[in-house]
Amino acid sequence: MLNTDPTDRQSHRRSAHNSKFLLALIVVAAFVVGLQYTDRALLPADETSMLWGMFTGLVLGGFLFGWLKGPW
């Protein structure tokens, strides 16, 4: 419904429910990327760039879409 009262502005923006799941994905991705540089690598060495791309995409996407909130 349209709100005709300009003083009663309610935010229709959805709260970020995905942030905990996204943070868990980022931690797991960082852990897997870190393991790639040890003797316990989970994936072949040629797939390290793909892991870095996924990790970077999760972090940047989280900030761009507002799923990760900073204190500012």
C-alpha positions, -999 to 999 in steps of 0.1 A, spaced: 0 0 0 11 35 -6 18 56 24 3 91 19 16 105 52 51 119 45 60 121 82 54 83 87 82 69 66 88 32 72 116 15 56 105 -12 33 141 -24 29 146 -61 39 170 -68 67 202 -87 58 194 -123 68 221 -136 45 251 -121 64 257 -150 88 256 -175 59 279 -152 38 304 -148 66 305 -186 70 311 -190 33 339 -164 34 356 -181 64 354 -215 46 367 -201 14 396 -184 32 404 -216 50 404 -236 17 426 -209 0 450 -210 29 452 -248 27 462 -245 -10 496 -231 1 503 -260 25 511 -296 19 474 -305 26 460 -288 -5 424 -299 -12 424 -291 -49 451 -292 -76 474 -262 -79 459 -250 -112 426 -243 -94 440 -219 -69 431 -189 -91 395 -200 -92 394 -202 -54 409 -167 -52 382 -155 -76 354 -171 -56 368 -157 -23 372 -122 -38 337 -123 -53 321 -133 -20 338 -104 -1 331 -78 -28 296 -90 -35 288 -90 3 298 -53 5 282 -43 -28 249 -59 -20 249 -48 16 250 -83 32 281 -74 52 276 -43 73 305 -23 87 304 -1 118 302 30 97 
